[in-house]
Amino acid sequence: MSPFTNLAKEGITHGVNLVGDTMYDAVLLFSEIARRKSTILADLGIKPKEYLLATVHRPYNTDTPENMKSILDAFLGIDETVIFPVHPRTRKRMTEFGLDNPQSEIQNLKFIDPVGYLDMLILEQNAKAILTDSGGMQKEAYFFGVPCVTMRTETEWIETVEVRWNVVIGADRAKIVEAVKSFKMDNPRPKLYGDGRAAEKIIQHLTT
């Protein structure tokens, strides 16, 4: 679908310019800083492309015991190292639901405290795959060329699904595990979000 299609449906066709996504600009800028400053991989004792990165924070998952348990069971069933920065409200719900198992009993699933933006960028770009219910991380996964498994029933970024770099699975354990195992890394990855110069192009259009 053309980026102009929805605007055209609203009758907006004049003065429309496709410049890209300023979020991509920011990710490129701060990724360079992160590569110089972050030590998160060494701190966690992990290597690039030898782990999965997971985040869960939406009420759809965290406030429903069945969904939260299904997701954690999926992480355990993947049989790969899963790095899981646990959001405070997610950790609270896990405790309430009796799902905060001792770390020693879960060899492949590593619960860690939330990390800052620079550390998260490093974890994202070096992950083998990302499992998330976040909106922003779906796009960041695409920016970095990392497959994304979205643990929701819908997504704002349907274009990432259309080019097969993102699959929308929900909270079903079997579907999450199968999605990770069957994801192929050879899909074309068109420049859906521009070339990292969106802010510059916006200024050009506004000043000419």
HELIX and SHEET records of a PDB file:
HELIX    1   1 THR A    5  LYS A    9  1                                   5    
HELIX    2   2 THR A   22  LYS A   37  1                                  16    
HELIX    3   3 ILE A   40  LEU A   44  1                                   5    
HELIX    4   4 PRO A   59  THR A   62  1                                   4    
HELIX    5   5 PRO A   65  GLY A   77  1                                  13    
HELIX    6   6 PRO A   88  GLU A   96  1                                   9    
HELIX    7   7 GLN A  103  GLU A  105  5                                   3    
HELIX    8   8 TYR A  117  ASN A  126  1                                  10    
HELIX    9   9 GLY A  136  PHE A  144  1                                   9    
HELIX   10  10 ILE A  158  GLU A  162  1                                   5    
HELIX   11  11 ARG A  173  SER A  182  1                                  10    
HELIX   12  12 ALA A  198  THR A  207  1                                  10    
SHEET    1   A 6 LEU A 109  ILE A 112  0                                        
SHEET    2   A 6 VAL A  82  PRO A  85  1                                        
SHEET    3   A 6 LEU A  52  THR A  55  1                                        
SHEET    4   A 6 ALA A 129  THR A 132  1                                        
SHEET    5   A 6 CYS A 148  THR A 150  1                                        
SHEET    6   A 6 ASN A 166  VAL A 168  1                                        
END                                                                             
